[in-house]
Amino acid sequence: MNYGLFDLLHLVGSLGLFLFGMEMMSEALQKSAGSKLRSIMAAMTSNRLMGIITGVLVTAVIQSSSATTVMLVSFVNAGLMSLVQSISVVMGANIGTTITAWIISIFGFKVNISDFSIPIIAIAFPLIFSKRNSRKNWGHLLIGFALLFLGLDLLKGSVPDVKQNPEILQFLSAYTELGYLSIILFLFVGTLLTIVVQSSSATMAITLIMCAQGWITYEIAAAMVLGENIGTTVTANIAAISANVSAKRTALAHTVFNVFGIMWILIVFYPFTAMVQSIVSYYMGATELMQLDAFSLSLFHTMFNITNVLVLGWFAVPLANLVTKMIKQKHSDEEFKLTYISTGLLSTSELSVLQAQKEILVYAERIQKMFGIVKEYYAETHPNKQAKIFARITKYENISDRMEVEIGEYLSQLTEGQLADESKAKVYKMLRIITEIESLADGCYNLSRVIERGRIEKVEMPDCIDGNLAEMFRLIDDAIIAMLQVLKKMDDDRIDITKSINLEDEINYARNQNKLKNVCDVKDCTYQYNTSIIYMDMVVECEKMGDYIINVVEAAAEGKE
């Protein structure tokens, strides 16, 4: 066969151009409509049907089921969406991803869009230099679209000509005449190819070309399409590795859903593929074979996914229960979940104020736990464990941000209701408190980043510094405990904040003493100057945390001293 290394590189390069165009188009769409997509996905998942429709629409727009499921993983990780809601969207995403095959079938084979690719790039090129982001995104979108079809056209030309190289067919014939074994074999080929390429759309394009050129039969191509449905779930599972337990379950649910679908379709594989082919033949008549096979494969892809949703769509809750049993929640797993106000406003606004007050206490206790993890991070010496602990701190910071937003929105809605003047004053007080608690979480995160910076710069803390920091940490711990006691007594007529004030004074005194001692130690060469920078940054962050704590205490005690 006359097919050398240069031809192979041409094939790989064409695939790379196709993938690059697909990625550029997808990213441009997500940037231009990212916030809208997030709000749509958060709002349109109130029931199972709306979740499926949302998945179809979002995936059809961004042209990537992987991007949709990765987005889902991040939403579940942030607490924006429940596991059952995400499963419904995943089902819809499987249908939405079939749009790519139809675009390629209609335009990629029937119309030579590659002839228009260069003019499209010429139109889009000035847009990417615009100062307005919206125009830049449109420029990247058009260039991505042009590169996608240019890559597809080059890909078609890079595939070996089986008519002039019949030995290819002879090689494949050894594996295509094994009945169901061939179907299962090429199903795994489709899975592996999608895992390697990391794009079911690109693998679908390759499969369409291979089928249209006569390299493989329609049935074998359909088997590869089934494998691509499994392979595309790998991206979401990779994205969920560092996410919380619910996000991991969402990614696994996508895999389980697709695997179950393939199990039942394999039972009726030959009748199903024959039915699809007969439908296409009936409506397309005497269309050329290449176009016929492409449409048959696209219709198979769509009908399989729609049927799969119709069959398994009723089992979203059992599927959620299954993946919940498969992935157990560990003690260290943290995820965003409001305890008292997750169901929305209560019927009585005055009672809702009490629920919000309880939620704020939970919020503060979570930050107390976060500070404990920061101390654990400072004491840890093993690099791998350090990375895991820092990831947990980052997760707590994200959870804290989300809790502030959720509680804040809840309190804002309360102010619109019929509240007594005293309750309204309490709500405004609580709004101030959650802002200070979130700042306290920021202080914990900033302290961990200073520790991380010191480790990157390979700064070693001498025992004298460790002792001073341990005392600062103890004071912050005591201050947080005192703060929690005050928050628990917010409804008391009189709150004693003397202990909190004394601890704040101690923290400020310790900060000043550490600064003075640090100047002497640096002068006496007790430790290096870069060590003193990290040390002082940690002391300053601790003192700032003390300020946030006393702000919470003063807000809680306002008008009651």
Secondary structure, 3 states (H helix, E strand, C coil): CCCCHHHHHHHHHHHHHHHHHHHHHHHHHHHHHHHHHHHHHHHCCCCHHHHHHHHHHHHHHHCCHHHHHHHHHHHHHHCCCCHHHHHHHHHHHHHHCCHHHHHHHHHHCCCCCHHHHHHHHHHHHHHHHCCCHHHHHHHHHHHHHHHHHHHHHHHHHHCCCCCCCHHHHHHHHHHHCCCHHHHHHHHHHHHHHHHHHCCHHHHHHHHHHHHHCCCCCHHHHHHHHHHHHHHCHHHHHHHCCCCCHHHHHHHHHHHHHHHHHHHHHHHCHHHHHHHHHHHHHHHHCCCCHHHHHHHHHHHHHHHHHHHHHHHHHHHHHHHHHHHHHHCCCCCCCCCCCCCCCCCCCCCCHHHHHHHHHHHHHHHHHHHHHHHHHHHHHHHCCCHHHHHHHHHHHHHHHHHHHHHHHHHHHHHHHHHCCCCCHHHHHHHHHHHHHHHHHHHHHHHHHHHHHHHHHHHHCCCCCCHHHHHHHHHHHHHHHHHHHHHHHHHHCCCCCCCCCHHHHHHHHHHHHHHHHHHHHHHHHHHCCCCCHHHHHHHHHHHHHHHHHHHHHHHHHHHHHCCCC
